[in-house]
Amino acid sequence: MLPEKGIGKSLIQELINKAKHCEGLEQINLTVISNNNAAKRLYEAIGFVTYGTEQNALRNGCQYFDENLMVLRLI
């Protein structure tokens, strides 16, 4: 059985809806591996924007991965 399409987007949007009711919360930050294009497209479709890149943020064995820093402003 294949997973339902759009479940990731629905989960993130529900989190954002709940976060909007948290007094004083102005933004949500996240990081995503730079070459994870599907995840980046999902976050961008919701409204996250990239504001930087941390080079060699993660290491798996001998391979390093950069991370994009993303933010969604709630106000």
Number of C-alpha atoms within 10 A of each C-alpha: 3 4 6 7 8 9 10 13 15 12 11 14 14 11 11 16 12 10 16 15 9 9 7 9 12 12 14 14 12 13 17 18 17 16 12 11 11 9 15 20 12 15 22 15 11 15 12 20 17 17 9 12 16 14 12 11 13 13 10 7 6 5 8 12 16 17 20 21 18 20 18 18 12 12 8
